[in-house]
Amino acid sequence: MFEPPVRDRLIDRAPQHLPVPIGDLRPHRQTRLATGPVLLWRRRGPELLAAVGLLLAVVAVMVTVTRPALAVYLQDDAVHVGDLTLTHPRDNGGLAEGRLYTGAVTLLMVDEADGSVVASSVAYLGKEPVTGVCTFGPPTDTAIAERCLLRIGGASVTCRDVLRFATPGSWERRCSDGQELTVAVPKMAEVIPMPFPLAR
C-alpha cells in the first residue's frame, strides 16, 4: 500500500507567541469626555454658522460703503484720475492749442467752437497700450454727456457717460462690454472728459 511521503520538514514548528488579552474577548469602548468647544459646537453649531455668516455680510457692506468712490476732476490746474495726478507743463508741451496734462497717463483736451471738448489719452494697462477719445458736451440744460471710444490692446469698447445736473457730483458710465460705473466729481472741482479705462 502506497503511503504519502512525510512532509513534517515543511512545517515550521517554532513556537509562536500571540498576545492574549487578560480580560475577556468582548470589545471595550473607552469613554472620552468632550471638551468645552466640542460641546458648544454640538449644541450650537447651526447658530454659530449663522452668526459668522451674518458677521461676514456686515463686514462686506462696511467695506463697500467706506471704500472711496473713483473720482475724475480738474482742480488747481491738475487732473485727478483716481489715485493718479496729471500735471500741466508750463510750455503746454510745445502745443499751440489744447491743454496737455502728463503723468502716468497723457491727456490732451481741445475746446471746440460749439462748446464741446474733444479729449484723448494714452496710457498702459498692464503691458497693453490703451488709447481713448471722448467727445464731451456741449452741455444741455439738464446734463452733460460724452461718448468715448477706448482701444485696449486689440479690443475696442464704446462708453456713454452722463452727468445730470439734478443729481450733481457723479458721472454714470455705461460701456458696450457691460461695464457700469459711477465716477465722482468733488464739489468746487471742474468736470472734464474721461477718455480713461476706469476700473479695468
Secondary structure as a PSIPRED ss2 file (coil, helix, strand):
# PSIPRED VFORMAT (PSIPRED V4.0)

   1 M C   1.000  0.000  0.000
   2 F C   1.000  0.000  0.000
   3 E C   1.000  0.000  0.000
   4 P C   1.000  0.000  0.000
   5 P C   1.000  0.000  0.000
   6 V C   1.000  0.000  0.000
   7 R C   1.000  0.000  0.000
   8 D H   0.000  1.000  0.000
   9 R H   0.000  1.000  0.000
  10 L H   0.000  1.000  0.000
  11 I C   1.000  0.000  0.000
  12 D C   1.000  0.000  0.000
  13 R C   1.000  0.000  0.000
  14 A C   1.000  0.000  0.000
  15 P C   1.000  0.000  0.000
  16 Q C   1.000  0.000  0.000
  17 H C   1.000  0.000  0.000
  18 L C   1.000  0.000  0.000
  19 P C   1.000  0.000  0.000
  20 V C   1.000  0.000  0.000
  21 P C   1.000  0.000  0.000
  22 I C   1.000  0.000  0.000
  23 G C   1.000  0.000  0.000
  24 D C   1.000  0.000  0.000
  25 L C   1.000  0.000  0.000
  26 R C   1.000  0.000  0.000
  27 P C   1.000  0.000  0.000
  28 H C   1.000  0.000  0.000
  29 R C   1.000  0.000  0.000
  30 Q C   1.000  0.000  0.000
  31 T C   1.000  0.000  0.000
  32 R C   1.000  0.000  0.000
  33 L C   1.000  0.000  0.000
  34 A C   1.000  0.000  0.000
  35 T C   1.000  0.000  0.000
  36 G H   0.000  1.000  0.000
  37 P H   0.000  1.000  0.000
  38 V H   0.000  1.000  0.000
  39 L H   0.000  1.000  0.000
  40 L H   0.000  1.000  0.000
  41 W H   0.000  1.000  0.000
  42 R H   0.000  1.000  0.000
  43 R H   0.000  1.000  0.000
  44 R H   0.000  1.000  0.000
  45 G H   0.000  1.000  0.000
  46 P H   0.000  1.000  0.000
  47 E H   0.000  1.000  0.000
  48 L H   0.000  1.000  0.000
  49 L H   0.000  1.000  0.000
  50 A H   0.000  1.000  0.000
  51 A H   0.000  1.000  0.000
  52 V H   0.000  1.000  0.000
  53 G H   0.000  1.000  0.000
  54 L H   0.000  1.000  0.000
  55 L H   0.000  1.000  0.000
  56 L H   0.000  1.000  0.000
  57 A H   0.000  1.000  0.000
  58 V H   0.000  1.000  0.000
  59 V H   0.000  1.000  0.000
  60 A H   0.000  1.000  0.000
  61 V H   0.000  1.000  0.000
  62 M H   0.000  1.000  0.000
  63 V H   0.000  1.000  0.000
  64 T H   0.000  1.000  0.000
  65 V H   0.000  1.000  0.000
  66 T H   0.000  1.000  0.000
  67 R C   1.000  0.000  0.000
  68 P C   1.000  0.000  0.000
  69 A C   1.000  0.000  0.000
  70 L C   1.000  0.000  0.000
  71 A E   0.000  0.000  1.000
  72 V E   0.000  0.000  1.000
  73 Y E   0.000  0.000  1.000
  74 L E   0.000  0.000  1.000
  75 Q E   0.000  0.000  1.000
  76 D C   1.000  0.000  0.000
  77 D C   1.000  0.000  0.000
  78 A E   0.000  0.000  1.000
  79 V E   0.000  0.000  1.000
  80 H E   0.000  0.000  1.000
  81 V E   0.000  0.000  1.000
  82 G C   1.000  0.000  0.000
  83 D C   1.000  0.000  0.000
  84 L E   0.000  0.000  1.000
  85 T E   0.000  0.000  1.000
  86 L E   0.000  0.000  1.000
  87 T E   0.000  0.000  1.000
  88 H C   1.000  0.000  0.000
  89 P C   1.000  0.000  0.000
  90 R C   1.000  0.000  0.000
  91 D C   1.000  0.000  0.000
  92 N H   0.000  1.000  0.000
  93 G H   0.000  1.000  0.000
  94 G H   0.000  1.000  0.000
  95 L C   1.000  0.000  0.000
  96 A C   1.000  0.000  0.000
  97 E C   1.000  0.000  0.000
  98 G C   1.000  0.000  0.000
  99 R E   0.000  0.000  1.000
 100 L E   0.000  0.000  1.000
 101 Y E   0.000  0.000  1.000
 102 T E   0.000  0.000  1.000
 103 G C   1.000  0.000  0.000
 104 A C   1.000  0.000  0.000
 105 V C   1.000  0.000  0.000
 106 T E   0.000  0.000  1.000
 107 L E   0.000  0.000  1.000
 108 L E   0.000  0.000  1.000
 109 M E   0.000  0.000  1.000
 110 V E   0.000  0.000  1.000
 111 D E   0.000  0.000  1.000
 112 E C   1.000  0.000  0.000
 113 A C   1.000  0.000  0.000
 114 D C   1.000  0.000  0.000
 115 G C   1.000  0.000  0.000
 116 S C   1.000  0.000  0.000
 117 V E   0.000  0.000  1.000
 118 V E   0.000  0.000  1.000
 119 A E   0.000  0.000  1.000
 120 S E   0.000  0.000  1.000
 121 S E   0.000  0.000  1.000
 122 V E   0.000  0.000  1.000
 123 A E   0.000  0.000  1.000
 124 Y E   0.000  0.000  1.000
 125 L E   0.000  0.000  1.000
 126 G C   1.000  0.000  0.000
 127 K C   1.000  0.000  0.000
 128 E E   0.000  0.000  1.000
 129 P E   0.000  0.000  1.000
 130 V E   0.000  0.000  1.000
 131 T E   0.000  0.000  1.000
 132 G E   0.000  0.000  1.000
 133 V E   0.000  0.000  1.000
 134 C E   0.000  0.000  1.000
 135 T E   0.000  0.000  1.000
 136 F E   0.000  0.000  1.000
 137 G C   1.000  0.000  0.000
 138 P C   1.000  0.000  0.000
 139 P C   1.000  0.000  0.000
 140 T C   1.000  0.000  0.000
 141 D C   1.000  0.000  0.000
 142 T C   1.000  0.000  0.000
 143 A E   0.000  0.000  1.000
 144 I E   0.000  0.000  1.000
 145 A E   0.000  0.000  1.000
 146 E E   0.000  0.000  1.000
 147 R E   0.000  0.000  1.000
 148 C E   0.000  0.000  1.000
 149 L E   0.000  0.000  1.000
 150 L E   0.000  0.000  1.000
 151 R E   0.000  0.000  1.000
 152 I E   0.000  0.000  1.000
 153 G C   1.000  0.000  0.000
 154 G C   1.000  0.000  0.000
 155 A E   0.000  0.000  1.000
 156 S E   0.000  0.000  1.000
 157 V E   0.000  0.000  1.000
 158 T E   0.000  0.000  1.000
 159 C E   0.000  0.000  1.000
 160 R E   0.000  0.000  1.000
 161 D E   0.000  0.000  1.000
 162 V E   0.000  0.000  1.000
 163 L E   0.000  0.000  1.000
 164 R E   0.000  0.000  1.000
 165 F C   1.000  0.000  0.000
 166 A C   1.000  0.000  0.000
 167 T C   1.000  0.000  0.000
 168 P C   1.000  0.000  0.000
 169 G C   1.000  0.000  0.000
 170 S E   0.000  0.000  1.000
 171 W E   0.000  0.000  1.000
 172 E E   0.000  0.000  1.000
 173 R E   0.000  0.000  1.000
 174 R E   0.000  0.000  1.000
 175 C E   0.000  0.000  1.000
 176 S C   1.000  0.000  0.000
 177 D C   1.000  0.000  0.000
 178 G C   1.000  0.000  0.000
 179 Q C   1.000  0.000  0.000
 180 E E   0.000  0.000  1.000
 181 L E   0.000  0.000  1.000
 182 T E   0.000  0.000  1.000
 183 V E   0.000  0.000  1.000
 184 A E   0.000  0.000  1.000
 185 V C   1.000  0.000  0.000
 186 P C   1.000  0.000  0.000
 187 K C   1.000  0.000  0.000
 188 M C   1.000  0.000  0.000
 189 A C   1.000  0.000  0.000
 190 E E   0.000  0.000  1.000
 191 V C   1.000  0.000  0.000
 192 I C   1.000  0.000  0.000
 193 P C   1.000  0.000  0.000
 194 M C   1.000  0.000  0.000
 195 P C   1.000  0.000  0.000
 196 F C   1.000  0.000  0.000
 197 P C   1.000  0.000  0.000
 198 L C   1.000  0.000  0.000
 199 A C   1.000  0.000  0.000
 200 R C   1.000  0.000  0.000
